[in-house]
Amino acid sequence: MPELPDLQVIADNLDETYNNCRLLNIYLADKAKTNAEHKKFFELLVDKRVKQISRLGKGIEICFEDSHSLFLHLMREGRLFRTEDKVNNIVLKLEFDENKLLVMNDFMWQAKVLLDPEISDVPGSF
């Protein structure tokens, strides 16, 4: 699991790369741990532009226009890639305009992908 400073750097780099990109397609593995039906992710996020990517607690939050967000928690073994070449156990694949990809994998299948997560008032929890 990445430490908080690592997550901050990752989020900053992702924001620099994907900010204002339009999401063209989303793929969620059947085994993906989510909080909504897969078709709901597609309905709410496809054709929307990324407004900001930041660290939120122990994860990465991708905010889209129209106030929807995607929260990625890598858990212990989750990883993010900008390509799907030679990447196994793909949990999530986001295809953006300008031929940009963001791929999350986890060989343990513990990584979480949450749509519009509720933010807890309790410090240090999610």
N, C-alpha and C positions, 0 to 999 in steps of 0.2 A: 504494500500500500504506500503510495507516495506521501511524503510528509507535507505539512501545510506550505512551507516555502516552495517546495517543488510544484505543488498544485498552483500556487500563485504565478510562478514563471510559465507553467504550461498554459494557464488561462490567458495570460498576457500575450503569449505567442499565438494562441488560437484566435484571440480577438483581432490581432494584427492581420492574420491570414484570412479569416472568414467574415469579418465585419462587413455588413452591407451586401453580402452574397445572398442570392436567392436559392432556397432549398428546392430542388427539382424532384427528388425522390427520397424515400426513406425505406430502409429494410430493417426489420426486426426479426431475429431468429425466433422460431417457435418456443425455444427453451428460455428466451430472454425474461428476466425478472422485471416486470412492469407493474404500473398501477392502473392501467387502462387497456381497453381492447386495442389491438394493433391498428385497426382501421381508424380509430379516433386520432391516433398520432398523424396518420396520413391526412385526414380531413382538416385538422387544425393547423398543421405546420407546412405542408407542401404549398409552394408558390409564395411563401412569406420570406421576407428578408431578415437576416440576422441583424439585430440592433446592438447587442453587446454580449460578450462572453466573459465571465468572471468566476472567481472562486467563491463558492458558497459553502461554508462549513468545510466538510471533508470531500467535497465534490466540485464539479464544474457545472455552472449554469449557463445555458445558451438561451438568451432572450430574443424573441422574435417580435416583429411588428404585430399589432393587434393584441399585445399583452400576454401572449402565451410563452411558456418557457419549457425547456427540456433540461432535466437534471441528470447528470451522469456521475454515478458513484462507482469508482473502479474496484472497490473492495480490496482484496489482498493481491490478486494476480491480474487484474484488468490492465489493459494497455491501450493507448491511442496511436493511430497511424494515419498518415496522409495518403496511403495507397493500400490496395487490398492484395497486392502481389505477395505471394508466399505467407499470407496471414491466415491462420487456421482459427477455428472456433469463433467465428465472427458473431458477435451479439447484436451489433448495430452498425449500419452503414448509412451515412448521409451523403447524398450526391448533390453538389451545388453547381451553379453556373460557373463558367470559366474553367470547366473540367476539374473542379476541386472535389476531393473526397475527404471524409473524416470517418475512420473505421475504428470501432472499439471491439477488442476481443478479450476473452477470458477463458482459459482452458478449464477452469473450475466451474464456470457458468454461475458465478456468484455476483458479478457486476450488475448494477441496477440502472434502469432507464426509466425515469419518472416524468410524467407529463403534468405540468402545472402543480408542482408539489406544494403542500401546505407548509408554511414556515412556522416553526415552533417558537413560542415566546421564552422557552427555557434556554438559557445560555449553554452552548456546547452540545446541544442536541439537534436532531433533525427529524 
